[in-house]
Amino acid sequence: MCVGVPAKVIEKGEFTAVVDVMGSKMTVGIIFVPDVKVNDFVVVHAGQAMSIVDEDYALASANEWRKLADARDI
């Protein structure tokens, strides 16, 4: 099973993009999503953007990730 996290594309290059993952910026590969644009949301796994998702899905997924992170801190 693979687990991906939602991210918003904030800069796009030819083969990589800078994304915002819940407040942290990172560079990811975009070979699997060549049509991605700035402000699109993607699911990131192992340093690669795997698919483009809609904003509602991305925000709901980020909310669930935050719940997991908060539970860990208890």
Residue, then its C-alpha position, 0 to 999 in steps of 0.5 A: m500500500c502506498v500513502g500519498v499526501p496532498a500538495k499545492v503546486i506553487e512553481k513549475g519547472e520542466f521535470t520538477a515542481v515546488v509544492d506546498v505540503m501542509g505548510s512545508k515547501m519541497t521539490v517533487g518530480i512531475i513526470f507522471v503529471p506533465d499537464v500539471k499547472v501552478n495552483d493545481f493540487v497533486v498527491v505526492h508519494a516518494g518525492q513524485a507527484m502521482s496524480i492531479v486532484d481537485e481542491d476539495y479532495a486535497l483539503a479533506s485529505a490534508n485535514e485527515w493528515r493533520k488529525l493523525a499528526d495531532a493524535r501522535d502528539i498526545 
